Structures are given as structure tokens and as C-alpha cells.
């Protein structure tokens, strides 16, 4: 699946521990699988990731990639890249990312 990353995402990602990065990568594999299986738009997201639209921010979605320590959240947009559906990752970290998603 194609994707893009915002500068804010890259800065956030650099601050994650290796364990947090592993957990996020596992979540991305689940997202990719949902895209591969999709029969409509948006895809049917994995329930374990609690993907939903972010309230008060049209077009931005949130997901939870870790519930326990560490608390892991990410925000993203659904976009097109080269005429294909893709994700633009916006922020990653804990609940504080929701201040500027």
C-alpha cells in the first residue's frame, strides 16, 4: 500500500523507542491487510486498532496501536498517490498528538 508521511510524523517517529516502533509496524501490517481485502471505501479497519474519524477534524482519522504502556496513537488521512488509495501519516505518539493532529 502506498503512503506518505508528514514532517510532524517523522519528528514524532524519531522520538519513539524501538519497542514502540515495533508495535506501530505491526499495526501498519494490519492496516495494509485491510487495504488489500477492501471491497469498499473506506476499508473495513481491524477492530483491535479502534480506527475512527477524529472528532472536530474533518478528513483526519485516528487509530490506537497500543493500549498499555506505551500508550500508542496515530493520526492519518486517506489520500490518493499515483491514482491509488493511500495513507498520509500525520502524527504518532501518545494522547498529546491530538492537540495538533
RABELDA-V826831 format. One record per pair of residues at least 6 apart in sequence whose C-alpha atoms are under 6 Angstrom apart, sorted by the first residue. I is the first residue (numbers start at 1). J is the second residue. If there is no record, write none. Layout:
# RABELDA-V826831
I_J, I_J
This chain:
# RABELDA-V826831
2_86, 3_86, 3_87, 3_88, 4_88, 5_88, 5_89, 6_90, 8_91, 9_90, 9_91, 9_92, 12_92, 24_65, 27_65, 34_45, 35_43, 49_63, 49_64, 49_65, 50_63, 50_64, 51_62, 51_63, 52_61, 52_62, 53_61, 54_60, 54_61, 54_62, 60_76, 60_77, 61_75, 61_76, 62_74, 62_75, 63_73, 63_74, 64_72, 64_73, 65_72, 65_73, 66_72, 71_94, 72_93, 72_94, 73_92, 73_93, 73_94, 74_91, 74_92, 75_90, 75_91, 76_88, 76_89, 76_90, 77_87, 77_88, 78_86, 78_87, 79_85, 79_86, 79_87, 80_86
